[in-house]
Amino acid sequence: MPHTVKIFKYSGQGLAEKLSNIVEDIPFEHVKVCNEIVSAARVELGEVDDKIFLTLIDHISFAIERHNKRMEFADTLWEIQRLYPNEYRVGLIALDIIDKRLGVRLPSNEATFIGFHFLNANGTSMKTARASLKLIEGILNIIRKHFDLDIDENTIHFTRFMTHLRFFSGRVLDKSFKKLKPEKENKLLLCLLKEMSVERSCVDEIAAYVETEFGHVMSQDEKSYLIIHIHSIINGIENNN
């Protein structure tokens, strides 16, 4: 299809050929919408691998077809909303673009599917996303049980904690990640152990969980940051009561 040359900036002949094969049976308006979505994603996310076009064009066109035939899929990727809010936001933007350009309002759960396509294009697999979810949910459940409370997920403290946990889960799941040298004595941790004994016991439980389930021995620094985040969350809840 000659029109695609004007829309996409190819990173290689292989991608161009695959794209040509994909868009042969796809309405040109769907291709244009996909290009607009990727452009918006690059504003939100920065660099996005061009291979996103290979899956996103097909997904969006099929999603529109399913919707027109009243065939909706259950949302099985909801965790993206919590673990990857930036990609999920791109999914929401995509729904608005599709609605504006094509007059089709896809269901809200399509935002999670579209968000996952951007994650996958940049190297995060479904397996990794689900493992991260298991790790983070396990940690949150330990905190809830330890302090017998409901965590308010709408606070800035929780948002910061989720960001920290996302990067922490990346280190845990990256089997190539190793400490290059023995840690020095962590004076911050020693201070926290004295001042935040309740939070410390919670982190000890978390460390045991992470080692048992994921084979990762938490460092002193990792424990220190967890203690600080948990303290902030608990104090934020107490101050609001």
PyRosetta script that sets phi, psi and omega in degrees:
from pyrosetta import init, pose_from_sequence

init()
pose = pose_from_sequence("MPHTVKIFKYSGQGLAEKLSNIVEDIPFEHVKVCNEIVSAARVELGEVDDKIFLTLIDHISFAIERHNKRMEFADTLWEIQRLYPNEYRVGLIALDIIDKRLGVRLPSNEATFIGFHFLNANGTSMKTARASLKLIEGILNIIRKHFDLDIDENTIHFTRFMTHLRFFSGRVLDKSFKKLKPEKENKLLLCLLKEMSVERSCVDEIAAYVETEFGHVMSQDEKSYLIIHIHSIINGIENNN")
pose.set_psi(1, 116.0)
pose.set_omega(1, -174.4)
pose.set_phi(2, -65.3)
pose.set_psi(2, -26.7)
pose.set_omega(2, -177.2)
pose.set_phi(3, -61.8)
pose.set_psi(3, -30.0)
pose.set_omega(3, -174.4)
pose.set_phi(4, -65.3)
pose.set_psi(4, -25.5)
pose.set_omega(4, 179.5)
pose.set_phi(5, -63.3)
pose.set_psi(5, -31.1)
pose.set_omega(5, -178.3)
pose.set_phi(6, -80.1)
pose.set_psi(6, -17.7)
pose.set_omega(6, -174.4)
pose.set_phi(7, -98.0)
pose.set_psi(7, -49.4)
pose.set_omega(7, -171.1)
pose.set_phi(8, -98.5)
pose.set_psi(8, 145.1)
pose.set_omega(8, 171.3)
pose.set_phi(9, -101.2)
pose.set_psi(9, 104.3)
pose.set_omega(9, -173.9)
pose.set_phi(10, -75.5)
pose.set_psi(10, 142.7)
pose.set_omega(10, 176.0)
pose.set_phi(11, -96.1)
pose.set_psi(11, -4.5)
pose.set_omega(11, 179.4)
pose.set_phi(12, -178.5)
pose.set_psi(12, 160.0)
pose.set_omega(12, -177.6)
pose.set_phi(13, -63.1)
pose.set_psi(13, -35.4)
pose.set_omega(13, -179.7)
pose.set_phi(14, -61.2)
pose.set_psi(14, -43.6)
pose.set_omega(14, 178.9)
pose.set_phi(15, -64.8)
pose.set_psi(15, -41.8)
pose.set_omega(15, -179.8)
pose.set_phi(16, -60.4)
pose.set_psi(16, -43.4)
pose.set_omega(16, -178.9)
pose.set_phi(17, -66.1)
pose.set_psi(17, -42.4)
pose.set_omega(17, 179.2)
pose.set_phi(18, -64.9)
pose.set_psi(18, -40.0)
pose.set_omega(18, 178.7)
pose.set_phi(19, -63.8)
pose.set_psi(19, -41.3)
pose.set_omega(19, 179.2)
pose.set_phi(20, -59.7)
pose.set_psi(20, -39.6)
pose.set_omega(20, 179.5)
pose.set_phi(21, -68.0)
pose.set_psi(21, -38.8)
pose.set_omega(21, -177.1)
pose.set_phi(22, -68.1)
pose.set_psi(22, -43.2)
pose.set_omega(22, -171.1)
pose.set_phi(23, -85.4)
pose.set_psi(23, -0.1)
pose.set_omega(23, -179.6)
pose.set_phi(24, -55.8)
pose.set_psi(24, -41.5)
pose.set_omega(24, -175.5)
pose.set_phi(25, -108.6)
pose.set_psi(25, 17.3)
pose.set_omega(25, -178.1)
pose.set_phi(26, -111.4)
pose.set_psi(26, 133.2)
pose.set_omega(26, 178.9)
pose.set_phi(27, -54.3)
pose.set_psi(27, 137.9)
pose.set_omega(27, -177.1)
pose.set_phi(28, -60.4)
pose.set_psi(28, -31.8)
pose.set_omega(28, 178.8)
pose.set_phi(29, -63.8)
pose.set_psi(29, -33.4)
pose.set_omega(29, 177.4)
pose.set_phi(30, -68.1)
pose.set_psi(30, -37.6)
pose.set_omega(30, 178.8)
pose.set_phi(31, -64.9)
pose.set_psi(31, -42.8)
pose.set_omega(31, 179.2)
pose.set_phi(32, -63.0)
pose.set_psi(32, -41.0)
pose.set_omega(32, 179.3)
pose.set_phi(33, -63.3)
pose.set_psi(33, -42.4)
pose.set_omega(33, 178.2)
pose.set_phi(34, -59.8)
pose.set_psi(34, -43.1)
pose.set_omega(34, 179.0)
pose.set_phi(35, -61.8)
pose.set_psi(35, -39.0)
pose.set_omega(35, 178.9)
pose.set_phi(36, -67.5)
pose.set_psi(36, -38.1)
pose.set_omega(36, 178.5)
pose.set_phi(37, -64.1)
pose.set_psi(37, -43.9)
pose.set_omega(37, 180.0)
pose.set_phi(38, -64.5)
pose.set_psi(38, -38.6)
pose.set_omega(38, 177.6)
pose.set_phi(39, -62.4)
pose.set_psi(39, -42.3)
pose.set_omega(39, 178.1)
pose.set_phi(40, -66.4)
pose.set_psi(40, -37.6)
pose.set_omega(40, 179.5)
pose.set_phi(41, -63.1)
pose.set_psi(41, -37.3)
pose.set_omega(41, -179.1)
pose.set_phi(42, -68.6)
pose.set_psi(42, -26.2)
pose.set_omega(42, 173.9)
pose.set_phi(43, -70.8)
pose.set_psi(43, -39.8)
pose.set_omega(43, -176.6)
pose.set_phi(44, -80.1)
pose.set_psi(44, -39.3)
pose.set_omega(44, -170.0)
pose.set_phi(45, -107.6)
pose.set_psi(45, -15.0)
pose.set_omega(45, -172.6)
pose.set_phi(46, 88.2)
pose.set_psi(46, -135.8)
pose.set_omega(46, -177.3)
pose.set_phi(47, -66.0)
pose.set_psi(47, 132.4)
pose.set_omega(47, 175.5)
pose.set_phi(48, -129.9)
pose.set_psi(48, 126.9)
pose.set_omega(48, -178.3)
pose.set_phi(49, -62.1)
pose.set_psi(49, 137.4)
pose.set_omega(49, -178.7)
pose.set_phi(50, -60.9)
pose.set_psi(50, -20.2)
pose.set_omega(50, -178.5)
pose.set_phi(51, -67.2)
pose.set_psi(51, -10.4)
pose.set_omega(51, 174.8)
pose.set_phi(52, -55.2)
pose.set_psi(52, -33.0)
pose.set_omega(52, -179.2)
pose.set_phi(53, -61.5)
pose.set_psi(53, -32.7)
pose.set_omega(53, -175.8)
pose.set_phi(54, -62.5)
pose.set_psi(54, -35.2)
pose.set_omega(54, -177.9)
pose.set_phi(55, -101.8)
pose.set_psi(55, -33.9)
pose.set_omega(55, -172.5)
pose.set_phi(56, -70.6)
pose.set_psi(56, -41.2)
pose.set_omega(56, 179.8)
pose.set_phi(57, -59.1)
pose.set_psi(57, -48.1)
pose.set_omega(57, -178.8)
pose.set_phi(58, -64.5)
pose.set_psi(58, -41.9)
pose.set_omega(58, -178.3)
pose.set_phi(59, -64.3)
pose.set_psi(59, -48.0)
pose.set_omega(59, -176.7)
pose.set_phi(60, -64.1)
pose.set_psi(60, -43.5)
pose.set_omega(60, -179.8)
pose.set_phi(61, -63.0)
pose.set_psi(61, -41.9)
pose.set_omega(61, 179.9)
pose.set_phi(62, -69.1)
pose.set_psi(62, -37.4)
pose.set_omega(62, 178.8)
pose.set_phi(63, -62.6)
pose.set_psi(63, -41.1)
pose.set_omega(63, 178.0)
pose.set_phi(64, -65.2)
pose.set_psi(64, -42.0)
pose.set_omega(64, 178.4)
pose.set_phi(65, -62.3)
pose.set_psi(65, -45.0)
pose.set_omega(65, 178.5)
pose.set_phi(66, -60.5)
pose.set_psi(66, -44.2)
pose.set_omega(66, -178.0)
pose.set_phi(67, -62.9)
pose.set_psi(67, -43.1)
pose.set_omega(67, -180.0)
pose.set_phi(68, -64.4)
pose.set_psi(68, -27.5)
pose.set_omega(68, 178.3)
pose.set_phi(69, -94.5)
pose.set_psi(69, 6.7)
pose.set_omega(69, 179.7)
pose.set_phi(70, 60.2)
pose.set_psi(70, 37.9)
pose.set_omega(70, 176.2)
pose.set_phi(71, -109.0)
pose.set_psi(71, 98.8)
pose.set_omega(71, -177.3)
pose.set_phi(72, -104.2)
pose.set_psi(72, 142.5)
pose.set_omega(72, 177.1)
pose.set_phi(73, -97.8)
pose.set_psi(73, 145.8)
pose.set_omega(73, 175.0)
pose.set_phi(74, -69.3)
pose.set_psi(74, 149.6)
pose.set_omega(74, 180.0)
pose.set_phi(75, -79.4)
pose.set_psi(75, 112.4)
pose.set_omega(75, 179.1)
pose.set_phi(76, -110.9)
pose.set_psi(76, 6.1)
pose.set_omega(76, -175.7)
pose.set_phi(77, -122.7)
pose.set_psi(77, 29.4)
pose.set_omega(77, -172.8)
pose.set_phi(78, -59.9)
pose.set_psi(78, -24.7)
pose.set_omega(78, -176.2)
pose.set_phi(79, -62.3)
pose.set_psi(79, -21.6)
pose.set_omega(79, 178.6)
pose.set_phi(80, -58.8)
pose.set_psi(80, -33.0)
pose.set_omega(80, -179.8)
pose.set_phi(81, -59.2)
pose.set_psi(81, -35.2)
pose.set_omega(81, -175.6)
pose.set_phi(82, -92.4)
pose.set_psi(82, -41.8)
pose.set_omega(82, -174.7)
pose.set_phi(83, -83.4)
pose.set_psi(83, -31.9)
pose.set_omega(83, -174.5)
pose.set_phi(84, -132.3)
pose.set_psi(84, 67.8)
pose.set_omega(84, -175.5)
pose.set_phi(85, -61.2)
pose.set_psi(85, -31.1)
pose.set_omega(85, -179.6)
pose.set_phi(86, -67.1)
pose.set_psi(86, -44.2)
pose.set_omega(86, 178.5)
pose.set_phi(87, -67.6)
pose.set_psi(87, -36.5)
pose.set_omega(87, 177.4)
pose.set_phi(88, -64.5)
pose.set_psi(88, -39.2)
pose.set_omega(88, 178.1)
pose.set_phi(89, -62.8)
pose.set_psi(89, -37.1)
pose.set_omega(89, 175.2)
pose.set_phi(90, -61.8)
pose.set_psi(90, -38.6)
pose.set_omega(90, 177.0)
pose.set_phi(91, -60.9)
pose.set_psi(91, -41.5)
pose.set_omega(91, 177.9)
pose.set_phi(92, -65.4)
pose.set_psi(92, -40.8)
pose.set_omega(92, 176.9)
pose.set_phi(93, -61.5)
pose.set_psi(93, -39.8)
pose.set_omega(93, 179.4)
pose.set_phi(94, -60.4)
pose.set_psi(94, -42.2)
pose.set_omega(94, 179.0)
pose.set_phi(95, -61.1)
pose.set_psi(95, -39.2)
pose.set_omega(95, 178.7)
pose.set_phi(96, -66.7)
pose.set_psi(96, -40.1)
pose.set_omega(96, 179.5)
pose.set_phi(97, -64.9)
pose.set_psi(97, -44.1)
pose.set_omega(97, 179.6)
pose.set_phi(98, -62.4)
pose.set_psi(98, -42.3)
pose.set_omega(98, 179.3)
pose.set_phi(99, -63.5)
pose.set_psi(99, -44.3)
pose.set_omega(99, -177.1)
pose.set_phi(100, -68.9)
pose.set_psi(100, -42.6)
pose.set_omega(100, -174.5)
pose.set_phi(101, -84.5)
pose.set_psi(101, -33.3)
pose.set_omega(101, -173.0)
pose.set_phi(102, -116.5)
pose.set_psi(102, -8.8)
pose.set_omega(102, -179.9)
pose.set_phi(103, 71.1)
pose.set_psi(103, 25.7)
pose.set_omega(103, 180.0)
pose.set_phi(104, -120.6)
pose.set_psi(104, 120.4)
pose.set_omega(104, 178.6)
pose.set_phi(105, -100.3)
pose.set_psi(105, 101.5)
pose.set_omega(105, 179.4)
pose.set_phi(106, -73.3)
pose.set_psi(106, 152.6)
pose.set_omega(106, 179.2)
pose.set_phi(107, -61.7)
pose.set_psi(107, 154.0)
pose.set_omega(107, -173.9)
pose.set_phi(108, -61.0)
pose.set_psi(108, -28.8)
pose.set_omega(108, -178.4)
pose.set_phi(109, -68.1)
pose.set_psi(109, -14.7)
pose.set_omega(109, 175.9)
pose.set_phi(110, -65.7)
pose.set_psi(110, -23.3)
pose.set_omega(110, 178.9)
pose.set_phi(111, -62.1)
pose.set_psi(111, -35.1)
pose.set_omega(111, 179.3)
pose.set_phi(112, -71.7)
pose.set_psi(112, -38.1)
pose.set_omega(112, 178.3)
pose.set_phi(113, -65.2)
pose.set_psi(113, -44.3)
pose.set_omega(113, 179.6)
pose.set_phi(114, -64.9)
pose.set_psi(114, -42.3)
pose.set_omega(114, 177.6)
pose.set_phi(115, -58.7)
pose.set_psi(115, -39.1)
pose.set_omega(115, 179.1)
pose.set_phi(116, -64.6)
pose.set_psi(116, -35.2)
pose.set_omega(116, 178.8)
pose.set_phi(117, -59.3)
pose.set_psi(117, -38.0)
pose.set_omega(117, 178.7)
pose.set_phi(118, -71.7)
pose.set_psi(118, -37.3)
pose.set_omega(118, 174.9)
pose.set_phi(119, -61.5)
pose.set_psi(119, -46.9)
pose.set_omega(119, -177.3)
pose.set_phi(120, -64.1)
pose.set_psi(120, -39.1)
pose.set_omega(120, -179.7)
pose.set_phi(121, -63.4)
pose.set_psi(121, -29.4)
pose.set_omega(121, -179.4)
pose.set_phi(122, -99.5)
pose.set_psi(122, 14.3)
pose.set_omega(122, 168.1)
pose.set_phi(123, 105.5)
pose.set_psi(123, 2.1)
pose.set_omega(123, 178.3)
pose.set_phi(124, -97.1)
pose.set_psi(124, 114.5)
pose.set_omega(124, -177.8)
pose.set_phi(125, -85.3)
pose.set_psi(125, 165.1)
pose.set_omega(125, 175.6)
pose.set_phi(126, -60.0)
pose.set_psi(126, -38.6)
pose.set_omega(126, 179.8)
pose.set_phi(127, -60.2)
pose.set_psi(127, -44.0)
pose.set_omega(127, 179.4)
pose.set_phi(128, -66.2)
pose.set_psi(128, -42.5)
pose.set_omega(128, 179.7)
pose.set_phi(129, -60.6)
pose.set_psi(129, -42.3)
pose.set_omega(129, -179.0)
pose.set_phi(130, -71.5)
pose.set_psi(130, -35.9)
pose.set_omega(130, 176.9)
pose.set_phi(131, -65.4)
pose.set_psi(131, -40.2)
pose.set_omega(131, 177.1)
pose.set_phi(132, -61.9)
pose.set_psi(132, -42.1)
pose.set_omega(132, 179.1)
pose.set_phi(133, -61.3)
pose.set_psi(133, -44.7)
pose.set_omega(133, 179.7)
pose.set_phi(134, -59.8)
pose.set_psi(134, -44.9)
pose.set_omega(134, -179.9)
pose.set_phi(135, -61.9)
pose.set_psi(135, -49.5)
pose.set_omega(135, -175.3)
pose.set_phi(136, -69.3)
pose.set_psi(136, -41.9)
pose.set_omega(136, 177.5)
pose.set_phi(137, -62.3)
pose.set_psi(137, -37.9)
pose.set_omega(137, 177.9)
pose.set_phi(138, -61.8)
pose.set_psi(138, -43.5)
pose.set_omega(138, 179.1)
pose.set_phi(139, -64.5)
pose.set_psi(139, -45.8)
pose.set_omega(139, -179.5)
pose.set_phi(140, -63.2)
pose.set_psi(140, -38.9)
pose.set_omega(140, 179.1)
pose.set_phi(141, -65.2)
pose.set_psi(141, -37.7)
pose.set_omega(141, 177.1)
pose.set_phi(142, -63.2)
pose.set_psi(142, -42.6)
pose.set_omega(142, -180.0)
pose.set_phi(143, -64.9)
pose.set_psi(143, -45.2)
pose.set_omega(143, 179.9)
pose.set_phi(144, -59.2)
pose.set_psi(144, -45.3)
pose.set_omega(144, -177.6)
pose.set_phi(145, -69.5)
pose.set_psi(145, -41.1)
pose.set_omega(145, -175.6)
pose.set_phi(146, -64.3)
pose.set_psi(146, -40.6)
pose.set_omega(146, -176.2)
pose.set_phi(147, -103.5)
pose.set_psi(147, -0.4)
pose.set_omega(147, 178.8)
pose.set_phi(148, 50.8)
pose.set_psi(148, 59.4)
pose.set_omega(148, -177.8)
pose.set_phi(149, -147.3)
pose.set_psi(149, 162.0)
pose.set_omega(149, 171.7)
pose.set_phi(150, -97.2)
pose.set_psi(150, 124.7)
pose.set_omega(150, -177.9)
pose.set_phi(151, -82.1)
pose.set_psi(151, 127.0)
pose.set_omega(151, 176.7)
pose.set_phi(152, -77.4)
pose.set_psi(152, 111.2)
pose.set_omega(152, -175.1)
pose.set_phi(153, -83.4)
pose.set_psi(153, 2.5)
pose.set_omega(153, -177.8)
pose.set_phi(154, -101.4)
pose.set_psi(154, 6.0)
pose.set_omega(154, -178.6)
pose.set_phi(155, -90.7)
pose.set_psi(155, 159.3)
pose.set_omega(155, 177.5)
pose.set_phi(156, -66.4)
pose.set_psi(156, -30.8)
pose.set_omega(156, 179.1)
pose.set_phi(157, -64.8)
pose.set_psi(157, -42.1)
pose.set_omega(157, -179.8)
pose.set_phi(158, -68.6)
pose.set_psi(158, -39.5)
pose.set_omega(158, 178.6)
pose.set_phi(159, -60.0)
pose.set_psi(159, -44.8)
pose.set_omega(159, 178.3)
pose.set_phi(160, -64.7)
pose.set_psi(160, -38.7)
pose.set_omega(160, 179.6)
pose.set_phi(161, -64.4)
pose.set_psi(161, -42.5)
pose.set_omega(161, 178.8)
pose.set_phi(162, -63.2)
pose.set_psi(162, -39.3)
pose.set_omega(162, 176.5)
pose.set_phi(163, -61.9)
pose.set_psi(163, -44.0)
pose.set_omega(163, 178.2)
pose.set_phi(164, -62.2)
pose.set_psi(164, -44.2)
pose.set_omega(164, -178.6)
pose.set_phi(165, -66.2)
pose.set_psi(165, -33.0)
pose.set_omega(165, 178.9)
pose.set_phi(166, -64.1)
pose.set_psi(166, -45.2)
pose.set_omega(166, 178.3)
pose.set_phi(167, -70.3)
pose.set_psi(167, -35.2)
pose.set_omega(167, 176.9)
pose.set_phi(168, -63.1)
pose.set_psi(168, -44.0)
pose.set_omega(168, 179.6)
pose.set_phi(169, -63.3)
pose.set_psi(169, -33.4)
pose.set_omega(169, 176.9)
pose.set_phi(170, -61.7)
pose.set_psi(170, -40.7)
pose.set_omega(170, 178.2)
pose.set_phi(171, -68.7)
pose.set_psi(171, -40.3)
pose.set_omega(171, -178.8)
pose.set_phi(172, -64.2)
pose.set_psi(172, -42.1)
pose.set_omega(172, -175.1)
pose.set_phi(173, -83.1)
pose.set_psi(173, -14.2)
pose.set_omega(173, 177.9)
pose.set_phi(174, -84.1)
pose.set_psi(174, 100.4)
pose.set_omega(174, -175.3)
pose.set_phi(175, -67.8)
pose.set_psi(175, -16.0)
pose.set_omega(175, 179.1)
pose.set_phi(176, -84.3)
pose.set_psi(176, -8.6)
pose.set_omega(176, -178.1)
pose.set_phi(177, -76.8)
pose.set_psi(177, 119.8)
pose.set_omega(177, 178.5)
pose.set_phi(178, -139.2)
pose.set_psi(178, 146.0)
pose.set_omega(178, 174.2)
pose.set_phi(179, -71.0)
pose.set_psi(179, 131.6)
pose.set_omega(179, -174.6)
pose.set_phi(180, -78.8)
pose.set_psi(180, -25.3)
pose.set_omega(180, -179.0)
pose.set_phi(181, -151.1)
pose.set_psi(181, 158.6)
pose.set_omega(181, -179.6)
pose.set_phi(182, -58.7)
pose.set_psi(182, 144.6)
pose.set_omega(182, -179.9)
pose.set_phi(183, -75.1)
pose.set_psi(183, 146.2)
pose.set_omega(183, 173.1)
pose.set_phi(184, -79.7)
pose.set_psi(184, 165.1)
pose.set_omega(184, 178.6)
pose.set_phi(185, -58.8)
pose.set_psi(185, 128.0)
pose.set_omega(185, -176.3)
pose.set_phi(186, -93.0)
pose.set_psi(186, 99.2)
pose.set_omega(186, -177.7)
pose.set_phi(187, -65.8)
pose.set_psi(187, -34.2)
pose.set_omega(187, 178.1)
pose.set_phi(188, -62.0)
pose.set_psi(188, -44.3)
pose.set_omega(188, 179.9)
pose.set_phi(189, -63.0)
pose.set_psi(189, -42.3)
pose.set_omega(189, -179.9)
pose.set_phi(190, -60.2)
pose.set_psi(190, -38.6)
pose.set_omega(190, 178.2)
pose.set_phi(191, -67.7)
pose.set_psi(191, -43.1)
pose.set_omega(191, -178.8)
pose.set_phi(192, -65.3)
pose.set_psi(192, -35.1)
pose.set_omega(192, 180.0)
pose.set_phi(193, -61.4)
pose.set_psi(193, -33.0)
pose.set_omega(193, -180.0)
pose.set_phi(194, -79.7)
pose.set_psi(194, -41.8)
pose.set_omega(194, -172.9)
pose.set_phi(195, -86.2)
pose.set_psi(195, -26.2)
pose.set_omega(195, -173.6)
pose.set_phi(196, -129.7)
pose.set_psi(196, 62.5)
pose.set_omega(196, -174.9)
pose.set_phi(197, -66.1)
pose.set_psi(197, -34.2)
pose.set_omega(197, -179.7)
pose.set_phi(198, -68.1)
pose.set_psi(198, -45.6)
pose.set_omega(198, 177.2)
pose.set_phi(199, -62.8)
pose.set_psi(199, -36.3)
pose.set_omega(199, 179.9)
pose.set_phi(200, -62.1)
pose.set_psi(200, -44.6)
pose.set_omega(200, -179.4)
pose.set_phi(201, -64.4)
pose.set_psi(201, -33.3)
pose.set_omega(201, 176.2)
pose.set_phi(202, -66.0)
pose.set_psi(202, -43.5)
pose.set_omega(202, 179.7)
pose.set_phi(203, -66.8)
pose.set_psi(203, -34.5)
pose.set_omega(203, 175.3)
pose.set_phi(204, -59.9)
pose.set_psi(204, -40.1)
pose.set_omega(204, 178.3)
pose.set_phi(205, -67.2)
pose.set_psi(205, -40.2)
pose.set_omega(205, 177.7)
pose.set_phi(206, -63.3)
pose.set_psi(206, -43.6)
pose.set_omega(206, -179.5)
pose.set_phi(207, -60.9)
pose.set_psi(207, -39.9)
pose.set_omega(207, 178.6)
pose.set_phi(208, -64.8)
pose.set_psi(208, -40.1)
pose.set_omega(208, 178.3)
pose.set_phi(209, -63.4)
pose.set_psi(209, -47.0)
pose.set_omega(209, -177.8)
pose.set_phi(210, -63.3)
pose.set_psi(210, -40.3)
pose.set_omega(210, 179.9)
pose.set_phi(211, -69.4)
pose.set_psi(211, -41.3)
pose.set_omega(211, -178.0)
pose.set_phi(212, -68.7)
pose.set_psi(212, -45.0)
pose.set_omega(212, -173.3)
pose.set_phi(213, -85.4)
pose.set_psi(213, -28.9)
pose.set_omega(213, -172.2)
pose.set_phi(214, -126.1)
pose.set_psi(214, -2.6)
pose.set_omega(214, 177.0)
pose.set_phi(215, 68.7)
pose.set_psi(215, 23.4)
pose.set_omega(215, -178.5)
pose.set_phi(216, -111.0)
pose.set_psi(216, 123.4)
pose.set_omega(216, 176.3)
pose.set_phi(217, -90.2)
pose.set_psi(217, 116.0)
pose.set_omega(217, -175.9)
pose.set_phi(218, -68.1)
pose.set_psi(218, 139.1)
pose.set_omega(218, 178.3)
pose.set_phi(219, -81.0)
pose.set_psi(219, 168.7)
pose.set_omega(219, 177.0)
pose.set_phi(220, -61.9)
pose.set_psi(220, -40.9)
pose.set_omega(220, 179.2)
pose.set_phi(221, -62.5)
pose.set_psi(221, -43.0)
pose.set_omega(221, 179.4)
pose.set_phi(222, -61.9)
pose.set_psi(222, -40.2)
pose.set_omega(222, 177.4)
pose.set_phi(223, -65.4)
pose.set_psi(223, -40.4)
pose.set_omega(223, -179.2)
pose.set_phi(224, -60.3)
pose.set_psi(224, -48.8)
pose.set_omega(224, -178.1)
pose.set_phi(225, -64.9)
pose.set_psi(225, -37.0)
pose.set_omega(225, 177.7)
pose.set_phi(226, -63.9)
pose.set_psi(226, -42.3)
pose.set_omega(226, 178.9)
pose.set_phi(227, -59.1)
pose.set_psi(227, -45.3)
pose.set_omega(227, -178.7)
pose.set_phi(228, -63.1)
pose.set_psi(228, -45.9)
pose.set_omega(228, -179.4)
pose.set_phi(229, -64.0)
pose.set_psi(229, -44.0)
pose.set_omega(229, -179.3)
pose.set_phi(230, -64.1)
pose.set_psi(230, -40.4)
pose.set_omega(230, 177.4)
pose.set_phi(231, -60.4)
pose.set_psi(231, -41.8)
pose.set_omega(231, -180.0)
pose.set_phi(232, -64.7)
pose.set_psi(232, -41.9)
pose.set_omega(232, 179.7)
pose.set_phi(233, -64.7)
pose.set_psi(233, -45.8)
pose.set_omega(233, -178.4)
pose.set_phi(234, -64.8)
pose.set_psi(234, -44.1)
pose.set_omega(234, 179.4)
pose.set_phi(235, -64.0)
pose.set_psi(235, -38.5)
pose.set_omega(235, 179.4)
pose.set_phi(236, -63.0)
pose.set_psi(236, -38.3)
pose.set_omega(236, 178.2)
pose.set_phi(237, -68.4)
pose.set_psi(237, -43.5)
pose.set_omega(237, -178.6)
pose.set_phi(238, -65.3)
pose.set_psi(238, -36.7)
pose.set_omega(238, -179.1)
pose.set_phi(239, -71.1)
pose.set_psi(239, -23.3)
pose.set_omega(239, -179.0)
pose.set_phi(240, -88.2)
pose.set_psi(240, -7.6)
pose.set_omega(240, -177.8)
pose.set_phi(241, -95.5)
pose.dump_pdb("model.pdb")
